[in-house]
Amino acid sequence: MNRLTGIIGLAAALLCAMPATVHAQRFNARDLMRAQQEGRGTNLYGSNPYEETGEEGEDQNRADTTKKEKRTRKPLESYFFSDSIRALNNFKWNIRREYNRVDIQPLDTTLTDWRIDYPFYREDVGDIAQGALGQATLPFDYFRRPQDFDFEFASPYYAYTYTMENVPFYNSKRPLLRMTYIESGQKRFREENFNIMHAQNVSPSTGFNVDYKSRGTRGQYLWSRTKNHNLSVAVSHTGKRYAVHAGYFNNHIEKQENGGAVGAWAIADTTFEMPSGVPMKLADAKARNTYRNNAFFVTQSYGIPLRRMSEEDFSMAGLTAVYVGHSFEYNSWSKVYSDIRAPYTDERDHRNPDGSFASAQYEYYKDWYIDPQTTRDSLYERVISNRFFVQAQPWDRNGVVGTIDAGIGIDLHTYGQFARTAYLSGRYAKVSKTSYFAYGAVGGKIKKYLDWDANLKFYPSGYRGGDLSIGGHVALTGFLRGHPLILEGRFSLERRSPNYWQENLLSNHYVWSAPLDKEHETRFEVKFEVPDYAFEAGARFGVVDSKIYYDADSRIAQSGGNVSLTSVYARKDFRLGGLHLDHRALLQWSTDQQVVPVPLLSAFLSYYYEFWAVRDVLRLQIGLDGRFHTDYYAPGFNPALSAFYNQREIEVGGYPYVDLFVMAKWKRMRIFLKYQHLNKGLFGSGAYFSAAGYPLNPGMFKIGISWGFYD
């Protein structure tokens, strides 16, 4: 609590020092959709919020000859942003790696999802989780699982790490500072979630921002300490013709590895009074993973109008134009895994003829190829990417054919790991590969009724030669009594090469070197949405051939035929006055559970009451969150490989996991109170696992705040 008190004091000091403030903007994804569909403001491109006028209350129509006329600052004129987006006080976006486009994102300043402090639980029905904050996860929904992560061994931490396409950029009419701190548990087991963000514009078109997040746990269970540090620094200029986005990001992850509980009995039974007493398979604190990532990128484009611009042309969005641009990225990842040889004992391995339990001793890893007692596996990957693109705007950016994109790219890959002959010397054996590709896209819209796009990417030669990606999307929007009804369809076809590590690995516990076939995958999706009534339903179907996966022994395997995946997802949020009844459910079927294991049903339910305790000052949320999935052979997690594998020993599921929360928003400050795992020991089987062998957190109380400052 000392850290929390210090942060509150710092926030109060900053608040007192600020001469002027504005209310936090209440804005979410649903508001964004409505704003884009309806359009806000009377001016086609929005008013200029940066105009410097006279003193407040002064008659602006009367000339004041005693004062010098104040200069009007140039407004935000970028073709990236629509009128409804410019009208917002603050907004953020991400850039596309290969196209001259941005994706607008909502600012999280409301109570909407504030209660969900684990980032991997915010999408759909959430993830398969190792347990605590900062640990490895994998989406329940097969179609959301990372397919082409920059560094495969870090993909279980996708919900935490920065990448080029999720580094945020901000446009704020006033400097924006936000701090968040949440903690839980006793000091020696504490879980901490801290982040701070500062964004500031030096002009309507130019700004910079810094985001830092520190998330992790000291561990409720033995050897489960985790630290995640993520930093992004970004600078942007979105002018009338010239746009540039540049950023640096760093991801640093340190994680103790315990291999999971020795058996489900250690959790389901009440043998151990404290979680720290549960025996684990990696029985020594020296088993750990360390990941380091440094990256820098810059993307810039220049617009060339094909007719003379007049003073009435606020931006280039409505003109025939051509944009030329370049994107560069340097990205390096490293991973070090270490452990020592130490057997573990399962005290309830089997029963004797008389019914008593008999113990047995095991080793977590079957093989020790390089050193029979100590492991230190080090891997390194670097990619330097260059992309040159052209974007044509035949009529206007929102026309039937709004943009036509084309580009070429080259990626220079470097992979490093210890060679067998150089293991003791600590030298890397490095391999360099080069991939060439060309890509293109076309998209447009018909007023507010239809949006469509299609894309193509092809690797003609070099590393990944023959890889192909084709995709298409169409969205139809109708209106019923002013409420939008949206029907979307998507299609994708991919032919992708295995990544380097799937074909080449030399480590103390796993060694393979064999070529694999390309994966072939086709996906279809249809979705119907009524945003104003918080309703969404969709179905997805996919067929994947030659699927690459980690088998029951944690070794690389490839399916010999097709595997079909089908999913049906529905979301409906009911509201009766202040009572909210939110439902998300996912049904999935896999034709081969040994290759792609998925639960039949996964669900997230949230029931809460939201009301004004003090009108326009203090708003409260009080309720329950519940998560559930049916029994299935859930993936296990292998620490040496940093990968989920398809174990076939135990089934996991059938246990509801319930949280009780009280959330508050007092002016610009949000307050967080939660008791996680309310039902521990009350109902359910007691085997509260999500990933095989890794128990979720037991009951614990959390407290925190998030405070925003605008000046």
C-alpha positions in Angstrom: 0.0 0.0 0.0 3.0 2.3 0.4 3.5 2.4 -3.4 -0.2 3.0 -3.9 -0.1 5.9 -1.4 2.9 7.4 -3.0 1.3 7.3 -6.5 -1.9 8.9 -5.1 0.2 11.6 -3.6 2.1 12.3 -6.8 -1.1 12.4 -8.8 -2.6 14.9 -6.3 0.4 17.1 -6.6 0.3 17.1 -10.3 -3.4 17.8 -10.3 -2.9 20.8 -8.0 -0.2 22.2 -10.2 -2.3 22.2 -13.3 -3.9 25.6 -14.2 -6.8 24.2 -16.2 -8.4 20.8 -16.8 -11.2 19.3 -18.8 -13.4 16.4 -18.1 -12.2 13.0 -19.3 -13.7 12.0 -22.6 -16.2 9.2 -22.4 -15.6 7.2 -25.6 -15.6 3.6 -26.5 -15.7 1.4 -29.6 -19.5 1.6 -29.9 -19.3 5.4 -29.8 -16.6 5.3 -32.4 -18.7 3.3 -34.8 -21.7 5.5 -34.3 -19.6 8.7 -34.8 -18.1 7.3 -38.1 -21.6 6.3 -39.4 -23.5 9.4 -38.4 -20.7 12.0 -38.8 -20.5 14.9 -36.3 -20.2 18.6 -36.9 -21.6 20.8 -39.7 -18.3 21.5 -41.4 -17.4 18.8 -43.9 -13.9 18.4 -42.3 -14.7 19.6 -38.8 -14.1 22.9 -37.0 -10.7 24.0 -36.1 -10.3 23.5 -32.3 -6.9 25.1 -32.4 -8.0 28.5 -33.4 -6.8 31.1 -30.9 -9.6 33.6 -30.2 -9.9 36.5 -27.9 -10.5 36.5 -24.2 -13.3 34.3 -22.9 -16.7 36.1 -22.9 -15.5 38.8 -25.3 -17.7 39.7 -28.3 -15.9 38.0 -31.1 -17.8 39.9 -33.8 -16.5 43.3 -32.7 -13.1 44.3 -33.8 -10.6 45.3 -31.1 -8.2 47.9 -32.5 -6.2 48.1 -29.3 -5.0 44.5 -29.5 -2.9 42.8 -32.1 -4.8 40.1 -34.1 -3.9 36.6 -32.9 -2.6 34.2 -35.4 -4.8 31.2 -36.3 -2.9 27.9 -36.0 -3.1 25.6 -38.9 -5.7 22.9 -38.3 -5.4 19.1 -38.5 -5.8 18.5 -42.3 -4.6 14.9 -42.7 -6.5 12.7 -45.0 -6.2 9.9 -42.4 -8.9 11.3 -40.2 -12.6 11.9 -40.9 -14.6 14.8 -39.5 -16.1 12.8 -36.7 -12.6 11.8 -35.5 -11.2 15.3 -35.7 -14.1 16.5 -33.5 -12.9 14.4 -30.6 -10.8 16.0 -27.9 -8.4 13.1 -27.8 -8.0 10.0 -30.0 -5.4 7.4 -30.8 -4.5 5.2 -33.7 -2.1 2.5 -34.9 -0.4 2.4 -38.3 -0.4 -0.3 -40.9 3.0 -2.0 -41.6 2.5 -2.2 -45.4 -0.2 0.2 -46.3 -0.7 4.0 -46.1 -3.5 3.6 -43.6 -4.2 4.0 -39.9 -6.6 2.2 -37.6 -8.5 4.4 -35.1 -8.7 3.0 -31.6 -10.8 4.1 -28.6 -9.3 5.7 -25.6 -9.8 3.7 -22.4 -11.1 6.3 -19.9 -14.5 4.9 -18.9 -15.7 2.1 -16.6 -16.7 -0.1 -19.5 -14.0 -2.8 -19.2 -12.0 -1.3 -16.4 -12.8 -4.3 -14.1 -10.9 -6.6 -16.5 -7.3 -6.0 -15.5 -5.7 -9.0 -17.3 -5.3 -7.9 -20.9 -5.7 -11.4 -22.3 -9.3 -11.5 -21.0 -10.5 -8.5 -22.8 -11.2 -10.0 -26.2 -14.2 -12.4 -26.7 -14.2 -15.2 -24.1 -10.5 -14.7 -23.2 -7.5 -17.0 -23.2 -6.1 -20.2 -21.8 -3.9 -18.9 -19.1 -0.9 -20.1 -17.1 -2.4 -18.4 -14.1 -1.3 -14.9 -13.1 -0.6 -11.5 -14.6 2.4 -11.5 -16.9 2.4 -15.2 -17.7 1.9 -17.1 -20.9 -1.5 -17.3 -22.6 -3.2 -18.7 -25.7 -6.7 -17.6 -27.0 -9.5 -20.1 -26.6 -10.7 -19.1 -30.0 -8.5 -20.8 -32.6 -9.1 -18.0 -35.1 -7.6 -15.4 -32.8 -4.4 -17.3 -32.1 -1.2 -15.6 -33.4 -0.1 -17.1 -36.7 2.9 -15.0 -37.8 4.4 -13.5 -34.6 7.7 -11.8 -35.1 9.5 -14.2 -32.7 7.7 -17.5 -32.2 9.0 -18.0 -28.6 7.5 -14.7 -27.5 4.1 -15.3 -29.0 2.6 -16.6 -25.7 3.1 -13.1 -24.4 1.3 -11.4 -27.4 -1.2 -9.7 -25.0 1.6 -7.7 -23.4 4.2 -7.0 -26.0 4.5 -4.0 -28.3 4.8 -4.6 -32.0 5.0 -2.1 -34.9 1.3 -2.4 -35.6 0.1 -1.9 -32.0 2.4 1.0 -30.9 -0.1 3.8 -30.1 -0.1 7.3 -31.5 -2.2 10.1 -30.0 -3.7 13.4 -31.0 -4.6 15.5 -28.0 -5.7 19.0 -28.0 -4.3 19.4 -24.5 -1.4 17.5 -22.9 -2.6 14.2 -21.6 -1.1 12.2 -18.7 -2.6 9.0 -17.3 -1.3 6.8 -14.5 -2.6 3.4 -13.3 -1.5 1.2 -10.4 -3.2 -2.0 -9.2 -1.8 -4.4 -6.6 -3.0 -7.5 -4.8 -1.9 -10.1 -2.3 0.7 -10.2 0.5 4.0 -8.4 -0.1 5.9 -11.6 -0.9 3.2 -12.9 -3.3 2.2 -9.5 -4.6 0.8 -9.0 -8.1 1.5 -5.5 -9.6 0.1 -3.7 -12.6 1.5 -0.2 -13.3 1.4 1.9 -16.4 2.0 5.6 -17.2 1.2 7.4 -20.5 2.0 10.9 -21.6 0.8 12.3 -24.9 1.3 15.9 -26.2 0.8 17.7 -29.5 3.3 20.5 -30.4 0.9 21.4 -33.2 -2.4 20.1 -34.4 -0.6 17.7 -36.8 2.6 16.9 -34.8 2.8 15.1 -31.5 4.7 12.6 -29.4 3.8 10.1 -26.7 5.5 7.8 -24.2 3.8 4.6 -22.9 5.4 2.4 -20.2 3.9 -0.7 -18.6 5.2 -2.9 -15.8 3.1 -6.0 -15.0 3.9 -9.1 -13.2 3.7 -11.2 -10.0 6.0 -12.4 -7.2 4.1 -15.6 -7.4 1.3 -17.2 -5.4 2.8 -20.6 -6.3 6.3 -21.9 -6.0 8.8 -20.5 -8.6 6.2 -18.4 -10.5 7.7 -14.9 -10.4 7.2 -12.9 -13.6 8.2 -9.4 -14.7 7.0 -7.7 -17.9 8.4 -4.3 -18.8 7.1 -2.7 -22.0 8.0 0.7 -23.3 7.0 2.6 -26.5 8.1 6.1 -27.6 6.4 7.4 -30.7 6.4 10.6 -32.8 4.0 11.5 -35.6 3.3 14.2 -38.1 0.1 13.9 -40.1 0.2 16.9 -42.4 -1.9 17.8 -45.5 0.6 16.0 -47.8 3.4 14.6 -45.8 3.0 12.0 -43.0 5.6 10.3 -40.9 5.3 7.9 -38.0 8.4 6.8 -36.0 8.7 4.8 -32.9 11.0 2.8 -30.6 9.7 0.0 -28.5 11.3 -2.3 -25.9 9.9 -5.5 -24.5 11.6 -7.2 -21.5 10.2 -10.3 -19.9 11.7 -12.3 -17.0 9.9 -15.4 -15.8 10.6 -18.2 -13.4 9.5 -21.6 -14.6 8.0 -24.2 -12.4 6.6 -26.7 -15.0 3.2 -26.8 -13.4 1.8 -28.7 -10.4 2.9 -32.3 -9.9 -0.7 -33.4 -10.1 -4.3 -32.1 -10.1 -4.7 -33.5 -6.6 -2.3 -30.9 -5.3 -4.9 -28.2 -6.2 -8.2 -30.1 -6.0 -7.6 -31.4 -2.5 -7.1 -29.3 0.6 -3.8 -30.8 1.3 -1.9 -27.6 1.2 -3.0 -24.6 3.2 -1.0 -22.1 1.2 -0.5 -22.0 -2.6 3.2 -21.7 -2.0 3.2 -25.2 -0.6 2.0 -26.8 -3.8 4.8 -29.0 -5.2 5.9 -28.2 -8.8 7.6 -30.3 -11.5 10.6 -28.0 -11.9 11.7 -28.1 -8.3 14.4 -25.5 -8.3 14.3 -21.7 -8.6 17.0 -21.7 -11.3 14.6 -22.6 -14.1 13.8 -19.3 -15.9 13.3 -17.6 -19.2 14.5 -14.1 -20.1 13.3 -12.3 -23.3 14.7 -9.1 -24.7 13.3 -7.1 -27.6 14.5 -3.8 -29.1 12.9 -2.3 -32.2 12.8 0.9 -34.2 10.6 1.8 -37.1 9.7 4.7 -39.4 7.0 5.0 -42.0 6.5 8.0 -44.2 4.4 9.0 -47.2 4.0 12.0 -49.4 0.8 12.9 -51.2 0.7 14.3 -54.8 -2.7 15.8 -55.8 -3.5 15.3 -59.5 -5.3 18.5 -59.8 -4.6 22.0 -58.4 -5.7 22.4 -54.8 -7.8 25.3 -53.9 -8.4 27.1 -50.5 -11.7 25.2 -50.2 -9.9 21.8 -50.2 -9.4 21.3 -46.5 -7.5 18.0 -47.0 -6.5 15.7 -49.8 -9.2 13.1 -48.8 -11.6 14.3 -51.5 -9.1 14.7 -54.3 -7.6 12.5 -57.0 -4.2 11.9 -55.7 -1.2 9.5 -55.5 0.9 8.8 -52.4 4.4 7.4 -52.4 6.0 6.0 -49.2 8.6 3.9 -47.5 8.5 1.8 -44.3 11.6 0.7 -42.4 11.8 -1.5 -39.3 14.7 -3.0 -37.3 13.6 -5.6 -34.8 15.7 -7.9 -32.7 14.6 -10.6 -30.1 16.7 -12.8 -27.8 15.7 -15.6 -25.4 17.8 -17.3 -22.7 16.5 -20.4 -20.9 18.3 -21.9 -18.0 17.7 -24.8 -15.5 19.5 -27.4 -13.5 18.8 -31.2 -13.3 16.5 -31.9 -10.4 13.9 -34.7 -10.1 10.5 -34.2 -8.7 8.3 -36.5 -6.7 4.6 -37.2 -7.3 3.3 -38.4 -3.9 0.1 -39.7 -5.4 1.4 -41.2 -8.6 -0.8 -44.4 -8.2 -2.5 -46.5 -5.6 -1.2 -49.6 -4.0 -3.4 -52.8 -3.9 -4.5 -51.8 -0.4 -5.8 -48.5 -1.7 -3.0 -46.3 -0.2 -1.1 -43.9 -2.4 2.3 -44.7 -3.8 4.8 -42.1 -4.8 7.1 -42.0 -7.8 10.0 -39.9 -8.9 10.3 -38.3 -12.4 12.4 -35.8 -14.4 10.6 -33.1 -16.3 12.8 -33.4 -19.4 13.6 -36.7 -20.9 16.7 -35.7 -22.8 19.9 -33.7 -21.9 21.8 -33.5 -25.2 24.5 -31.0 -24.5 25.1 -30.8 -20.7 23.8 -33.5 -18.4 23.4 -31.2 -15.4 22.9 -27.6 -16.4 21.0 -25.8 -19.2 21.7 -22.5 -20.8 19.9 -22.2 -24.2 20.3 -18.9 -26.0 18.5 -18.0 -29.2 18.6 -14.8 -31.2 16.5 -13.4 -34.1 16.8 -10.2 -36.0 14.9 -8.8 -39.0 15.5 -5.7 -41.0 12.5 -4.8 -43.2 12.1 -2.3 -46.0 8.9 -1.7 -47.9 8.2 0.8 -50.7 4.6 1.5 -51.6 2.4 3.5 -53.8 -1.2 4.3 -53.1 -3.6 5.7 -55.8 -6.7 7.6 -54.9 -8.7 7.6 -58.1 -11.5 9.9 -57.0 -11.8 10.5 -53.3 -10.8 8.4 -50.3 -14.4 7.4 -49.5 -15.3 6.6 -53.1 -16.5 3.3 -54.6 -12.9 2.6 -55.3 -11.3 4.7 -52.6 -7.7 3.5 -52.7 -5.5 1.2 -54.8 -2.3 0.0 -53.1 0.8 -1.7 -54.4 4.2 -2.3 -52.8 7.4 -4.4 -52.8 9.4 -5.4 -49.8 12.6 -7.1 -48.7 13.2 -8.7 -45.2 16.7 -9.6 -44.1 16.6 -12.3 -41.4 19.3 -13.4 -39.0 19.0 -16.4 -36.7 21.5 -17.3 -34.0 21.8 -20.2 -31.6 24.7 -22.1 -30.1 26.3 -24.6 -32.3 27.1 -28.0 -30.8 30.9 -27.4 -31.3 30.7 -23.9 -29.8 28.4 -24.4 -26.9 31.0 -24.1 -24.2 32.7 -21.1 -25.8 29.4 -19.2 -26.0 29.6 -18.4 -29.7 26.6 -18.1 -31.9 26.1 -20.1 -35.1 24.4 -17.5 -37.3 22.2 -18.1 -40.4 21.1 -15.3 -42.7 18.1 -15.5 -45.0 16.4 -13.0 -47.4 12.8 -12.9 -48.4 11.3 -10.8 -51.3 7.7 -10.1 -51.7 5.1 -7.9 -53.5 1.7 -7.0 -52.3 -1.4 -5.0 -53.2 -4.8 -4.0 -52.0 -7.9 -2.2 -53.2 -10.8 -0.9 -51.2 -13.7 1.5 -51.2 -17.2 2.3 -49.9 -20.6 3.4 -51.1 -21.6 6.2 -48.7 -22.4 4.6 -45.4 -24.0 1.5 -46.8 -21.1 -0.6 -48.0 -17.4 -1.1 -47.3 -15.2 -3.5 -49.1 -11.5 -4.4 -49.6 -9.3 -7.1 -51.0 -5.6 -7.8 -50.6 -2.8 -10.0 -52.0 0.7 -10.8 -51.0 3.2 -13.1 -52.8 6.8 -14.2 -52.2 8.2 -15.0 -55.7 11.6 -16.3 -54.5 14.1 -16.4 -51.7 13.3 -17.5 -48.2 9.6 -18.2 -48.0 9.5 -18.4 -51.8 6.0 -19.4 -53.0 4.2 -18.1 -49.9 0.9 -16.6 -50.8 -1.8 -14.6 -48.9 -5.2 -13.6 -50.4 -8.0 -11.9 -48.4 -11.2 -10.1 -48.9 -13.8 -8.3 -46.7 -17.2 -6.8 -47.3 -19.6 -5.0 -44.9 -23.2 -4.1 -45.6 -24.9 -1.5 -43.3 -28.6 -1.0 -43.2 -30.6 1.1 -40.8 -33.8 0.3 -38.8 -35.3 3.4 -37.1 -31.9 5.0 -37.2 -30.1 2.0 -35.7 -27.3 0.5 -37.9 -27.5 -3.2 -38.8 -24.1 -4.5 -40.0 -23.5 -7.7 -42.0 -19.9 -8.6 -42.6 -18.1 -11.3 -44.5 -14.4 -12.2 -44.7 -12.4 -14.7 -46.7 -8.7 -15.5 -46.5 -6.4 -18.1 -48.1 -2.8 -18.6 -47.0 0.1 -20.7 -48.0 2.9 -20.2 -45.5 6.3 -21.6 -44.8 7.3 -23.0 -41.4 9.4 -20.5 -39.5 13.1 -21.1 -39.0 12.8 -22.5 -35.5 10.2 -25.1 -36.4 12.8 -26.6 -38.8 16.1 -25.9 -36.9 16.6 -26.1 -33.2 19.6 -27.1 -31.1 19.0 -26.9 -27.4 19.8 -29.0 -24.3 16.4 -30.7 -24.2 15.2 -30.6 -27.8 17.0 -31.0 -31.1 15.6 -31.2 -34.6 16.7 -30.3 -38.1 14.3 -31.4 -40.9 12.4 -29.6 -43.6 8.6 -29.2 -43.2 5.9 -28.7 -45.8 4.1 -25.4 -46.2 0.8 -25.0 -44.3 -2.3 -24.3 -46.4 -5.2 -22.6 -44.7 -8.6 -21.3 -45.9 -10.9 -19.3 -43.7 -14.5 -18.0 -44.1 -16.3 -15.7 -41.7 -19.7 -14.1 -41.5 -20.9 -11.8 -38.7 -24.0 -9.8 -37.9 -23.9 -6.9 -35.5 -26.4 -4.4 -34.0 -24.1 -2.0 -32.1 -26.8 0.1 -30.5 -28.3 -3.1 -28.9 -25.0 -4.6 -28.0 -25.6 -7.7 -30.1 -23.1 -9.6 -32.2 -23.2 -13.1 -33.7 -20.9 -14.8 -36.1 -19.6 -18.1 -37.5 -16.2 -19.0 -38.8 -15.0 -22.0 -40.7 -11.4 -23.0 -41.5 -9.6 -25.8 -43.2 -5.9 -26.2 -42.6 -3.6 -28.7 -44.4 -0.2 -29.8 -43.1 -0.7 -28.1 -39.7 2.5 -27.6 -37.7 2.1 -28.1 -34.0 3.9 -29.4 -30.8 2.8 -33.0 -30.0 2.2 -34.7 -26.7 6.0 -35.0 -26.2 6.6 -31.3 -27.0 8.2 -32.1 -30.3 7.5 -30.5 -33.7 4.9 -32.5 -35.7 2.9 -32.0 -38.8 -0.5 -33.3 -39.7 -0.7 -35.6 -42.7 -4.1 -34.3 -43.9 -6.8 -31.6 -43.4 -8.1 -30.4 -40.1 -11.4 -28.5 -40.1 -12.3 -25.9 -37.5 -15.8 -24.5 -37.0 -16.8 -21.8 -34.4 -19.9 -20.0 -33.6 -19.7 -16.8 -31.4 -22.4 -14.7 -29.9 -22.5 -11.6 -27.6 -25.5 -10.0 -26.2 -25.6 -7.4 -23.5 -28.9 -6.7 -21.8 -29.6 -3.5 -19.9 -32.5 -2.9 -17.6 -32.0 0.6 -16.1 -28.7 0.4 -14.3 -28.6 -3.4 -14.4 -26.2 -4.9 -17.0 -26.3 -8.5 -18.0 -23.4 -9.2 -20.5 -23.0 -12.5 -22.2 -20.3 -13.9 -24.5 -20.3 -17.5 -25.6 -18.1 -19.5 -28.1 -18.8 -23.0 -29.5 -16.0 -24.7 -31.4 -15.5 -28.0 -33.2 -12.2 -29.5 -34.4 -12.1 -32.6 -36.5 -8.7 -33.6 -34.9 -8.3 -32.7 -31.3 -4.8 -34.1 -31.2 -3.7 -31.5 -33.8 -5.9 -28.6 -32.8 -7.5 -29.1 -29.3 -10.4 -26.7 -28.5 -13.1 -26.8 -25.8 -16.7 -27.3 -27.0 -18.0 -24.3 -25.0 -16.2 -21.3 -23.6 -18.2 -18.5 -21.9 -17.8 -15.1 -20.2 -20.7 -13.7 -18.2 -20.8 -10.4 -16.4 -23.7 -9.2 -14.3 -23.4 -5.8 -12.6 -25.3 -2.7 -11.5 -24.0 0.7 -12.6 -25.4 4.0 -11.1 -24.6 7.5 -10.0 -23.8 7.6 -6.3 -23.3 11.3 -6.6 -24.8 12.8 -9.8 -22.1 13.8 -12.3 -19.4 13.2 -9.7 -19.2 9.6 -8.6 -20.3 6.6 -10.7 -20.2 3.0 -9.4 -20.2 -0.5 -10.8 -20.9 -3.5 -8.5 -21.1 -7.0 -9.9 -19.7 -10.4 -10.7 -17.6 -11.7 -13.6 -17.7 -15.4 -14.4 -15.6 -17.6 -16.8 -16.1 -21.2 -17.8 -15.1 -23.8 -20.4 -16.0 -27.5 -20.9 -13.6 -30.4 -20.3 -11.0 -31.1 -22.9 -7.4 -32.0 -23.3 -6.2 -28.4 -22.8 -2.7 -27.5 -24.0 0.2 -27.7 -21.6 3.1 -25.3 -21.5 6.8 -26.2 -22.1 9.2 -23.8 -20.5 12.3 -24.8 -22.6 10.4 -24.2 -25.8 8.2 -21.3 -24.6 5.4 -23.0 -26.4 2.0 -24.6 -25.7 1.9 -28.3 -26.7 -0.9 -30.8 -27.2 -0.8 -33.0 -24.1 -3.1 -36.0 -23.9 -2.8 -37.0 -20.2 -5.4 -34.9 -18.4 -8.6 -33.1 -19.2 -9.1 -29.6 -17.9 -12.3 -27.7 -17.5 -15.8 -27.7 -16.0 -14.8 -25.2 -13.3 -16.5 -21.8 -13.0 -14.1 -19.0 -12.0 -15.9 -16.0 -10.5 -14.7 -12.5 -9.5 -16.5 -9.9 -7.3 -15.8 -6.3 -8.2 -16.7 -2.7 -7.2 -15.5 -0.1 -9.7 -15.8 3.7 -9.3 -15.2 6.8 -11.4 -14.8 9.9 -9.4 -14.3 12.8 -11.9 -11.1 11.9 -13.7 -10.0 9.1 -11.4 -11.1 5.5 -11.6 -11.0 3.3 -8.5 -10.5 -0.5 -8.7 -11.7 -3.0 -6.0 -11.9 -6.7 -6.8 -11.9 -10.0 -5.0 -10.6 -12.5 -7.6 -11.7 -16.2 -7.5 -14.6 -15.5 -5.1 -15.9 -19.1 -5.3 -12.6 -20.9 -4.2 -13.7 -23.7 -1.9 -17.4 -22.9 -2.3 -18.4 -24.8 -5.4 -16.8 -26.5 -8.4 -14.4 -29.5 -8.5 -11.6 -27.5 -7.0 -9.3 -28.2 -10.0 -9.2 -24.6 -11.2 -6.9 -25.1 -14.2 -7.0 -23.4 -17.6 -3.7 -24.7 -19.1 -3.0 -28.3 -18.2 -1.0 -28.5 -15.0 -1.0 -24.7 -14.3 -3.5 -23.6 -11.6 -5.2 -20.2 -11.8 -4.8 -17.9 -8.9 -6.5 -18.7 -5.7 -8.7 -16.1 -4.0 -7.1 -12.7 -3.5 -8.1 -9.0 -3.0 -7.0 -6.3 -5.5 -7.0 -2.5 -5.2 -5.9 0.2 -7.6 -6.5 3.6 -9.2 -6.2 5.1 -12.7 -5.9 8.9 -12.8 -5.9 11.1 -15.9 -4.7 14.7 -16.1 -5.4 17.1 -18.9 -3.7 20.5 -19.1 
